[in-house]
Amino acid sequence: MSNLYLRNILNGVFILLAIAAMIGVIASKTPLMLHISYGIGLLAVLIKVIEVILRMPSMTGHTVYEQRQREKRSHNEDAQQTKND
């Protein structure tokens, strides 16, 4: 699984959880529901932090150039696979 694919999945999960948290805060009628909504929001932020860490080249030990080259290769391989299917 490529880094870019994993980051896209994490971004999707973040967006869904953030929307759920916002709706929960707006629609909460009890303090318990409000706390649950805040918890969902915190989980969304945690997932976003993980995605940002994966984006940082210094955290993976690669230069920006190496990471961009790797992402281009991964994207080209995915495009080739899709074309062959």
RALIN-V237094 format. One record per residue. N is the residue number from 1. RES is the residue in three letters. BURIAL is I if it has 16 or more other ideal C-beta (glycine too) atoms within 10 Angstrom, else O. Layout:
n:N res:RES burial:BURIAL
n:N res:RES burial:BURIAL
This chain:
n:1 res:MET burial:O
n:2 res:SER burial:O
n:3 res:ASN burial:O
n:4 res:LEU burial:I
n:5 res:TYR burial:O
n:6 res:LEU burial:O
n:7 res:ARG burial:I
n:8 res:ASN burial:O
n:9 res:ILE burial:O
n:10 res:LEU burial:I
n:11 res:ASN burial:O
n:12 res:GLY burial:O
n:13 res:VAL burial:I
n:14 res:PHE burial:I
n:15 res:ILE burial:O
n:16 res:LEU burial:O
n:17 res:LEU burial:I
n:18 res:ALA burial:I
n:19 res:ILE burial:O
n:20 res:ALA burial:O
n:21 res:ALA burial:I
n:22 res:MET burial:O
n:23 res:ILE burial:O
n:24 res:GLY burial:I
n:25 res:VAL burial:O
n:26 res:ILE burial:O
n:27 res:ALA burial:O
n:28 res:SER burial:O
n:29 res:LYS burial:O
n:30 res:THR burial:O
n:31 res:PRO burial:O
n:32 res:LEU burial:O
n:33 res:MET burial:O
n:34 res:LEU burial:O
n:35 res:HIS burial:O
n:36 res:ILE burial:O
n:37 res:SER burial:I
n:38 res:TYR burial:O
n:39 res:GLY burial:O
n:40 res:ILE burial:I
n:41 res:GLY burial:I
n:42 res:LEU burial:O
n:43 res:LEU burial:I
n:44 res:ALA burial:I
n:45 res:VAL burial:O
n:46 res:LEU burial:O
n:47 res:ILE burial:I
n:48 res:LYS burial:I
n:49 res:VAL burial:O
n:50 res:ILE burial:O
n:51 res:GLU burial:I
n:52 res:VAL burial:O
n:53 res:ILE burial:O
n:54 res:LEU burial:O
n:55 res:ARG burial:O
n:56 res:MET burial:O
n:57 res:PRO burial:O
n:58 res:SER burial:O
n:59 res:MET burial:O
n:60 res:THR burial:O
n:61 res:GLY burial:O
n:62 res:HIS burial:O
n:63 res:THR burial:O
n:64 res:VAL burial:O
n:65 res:TYR burial:O
n:66 res:GLU burial:O
n:67 res:GLN burial:I
n:68 res:ARG burial:O
n:69 res:GLN burial:O
n:70 res:ARG burial:I
n:71 res:GLU burial:O
n:72 res:LYS burial:O
n:73 res:ARG burial:O
n:74 res:SER burial:O
n:75 res:HIS burial:O
n:76 res:ASN burial:O
n:77 res:GLU burial:O
n:78 res:ASP burial:O
n:79 res:ALA burial:O
n:80 res:GLN burial:O
n:81 res:GLN burial:O
n:82 res:THR burial:O
n:83 res:LYS burial:O
n:84 res:ASN burial:O
n:85 res:ASP burial:O
